[in-house]
Amino acid sequence: MRRNDVILRTTTAVVTPIIVLFSVQLFFAGHYYPGGGFIGGLMTAGAIVLLLLAFDIETVRKMVPINYKWLVAIGLLFAVGTGMSSMFLDRPFLTHAYEYVHLPLLDYTSLHTAVLFDLGVYFVVVGVTMIIIETIGESD
């Protein structure tokens, strides 16, 4: 039987969205500054682990209804697909392309295929970390 952890649950409800937003910022900053899919994925997994500490596993599964095995599979598809796509254009594996485009709200910005690779890494890291954590937690 769990104690009534009102302070932990309230703090978790406030802090978790902030952690997720910071992980997204780290994800997008990774092309020009330290960060990227790996650390962004770890931060997101950390936010979900915080939810697991405050609530039970069934409540978190209802709050975050994600099948982590599918998330890993989709992430691998993105990461490997991005690398393989360069080979179809007669370039070496993992050669990334970029283009400067005009976006209505963002003005001129560069779009990179590396973002798709990092998104794959992000999904794999979140998925694998959460599979491990949930497997350990289910035995309790």
N, C-alpha and C positions, 0 to 999 in steps of 0.2 A: 504494500500500500504506500502511495506517495504522499508526501507532505504537501500542504498548500503553499506553494512558493510564489506568492503574489508579486513580490519584488522582482524575482528572476524572470517571471513570465512577462511582466510589464516592461522591464528593461529589454528583454529579448524582442518584444514586439516593436520597440522603438529603434533598437540598434541594428536589427537584421536588414531592413531596407537600406540603411546607410552603408552597411558592409557590402551589400550587393551592388549598390551604385558605385562604390569605390572600386569594386572588382571590374565593373564595366569600364570605368575610367582607366584603370591599369591595362585592361585589354586593348583599348584604342590608343593609349599612349605608347604601347610597345613597339610601334614602328619607328618612332623618333627618339624615344627615351626608354630607360629600363622598364620592363613590364612585358606584357604580351599574354598569349593564351594560357601558358602554364601557371603563372602567378595569379592571373585573373581567375582561372579555374580553381586554384587552391583557396582563394578568398571566398568564392561562392560556396565551395564545399564546407569551408569553415563556418559560413553563415547557416548552412543547413545543419551542421553539427551542433551549433548553438541552439537551434530549434529542438534538436533531439535531446539536449541537456535539460531544456526547460519543459518540454512536453514529452509524452510517450510516443513510441514509434508509430502507432496506428494514427494518432492525431497528426503527426508530421506527414504521413503518407497521404492523408486527406488534404492537408494544406499544400503540399508539393506533390501532385499526382504524376510523377515522372517515373517511367520504367528506365532504370539506369543502364540496363543491358542494351536497350535500344539506343540510348544516348551515346554509349560507347561505339556501337555499330555505325551510327550516323556520323560521329566524329571521325572515325577511321575512314569512312567513305569520303568525307570532305578532305581530310589530310592527304590520303593516297590519291584521290581524284585530282586534287590540285597539282600534285607532283607529276602525275601521269599525263595531265592535259598538256604540259609543256612538251612532252615527248611526241605528241601528235602533231605539234607544230615544228618538228625537227629541231628542237632545242634540248639541251641536257635536262635530266631529271631535276625537278624543283626550281627551274628557272622561272622567276615570277615576272609578270608584266604589270605595267602601270600606265595610266592615262590621266591627263588633267582634263577635268570636265567642269562645266558650269552647272552648279546646283542652285535652285531658286533661293533657298535660305542661307546656304553656306558659301555662296559665291564660287570662285574657282578653287577646286580642291582636287587632290589626287586620289584615285581609286586604285588599289593594289590587289592583285590576286593573293598576295601574302595574307590579307585579311581572312580569306576563306581557309587558308592553311591554319592560321591561328585559331579560327573558330572551331576547326576540327580538333586541335589540341585542347582547347578550352572544354569542349564536350567530353573528350576522352578523360581528361583529368577529373572533371566533376563526376563523371560516371564511375570510373574505377575507384576513386576515393570513397564515394558513397556506397558502392557495393561492398567494399572492405569494411567500412564502419557499420553498415547495417548487418552484415554477416556476423561481426563480433558482437553487436548489440542484441541480436536475436537469440543468442545462446543464454542470455541472462534471464 
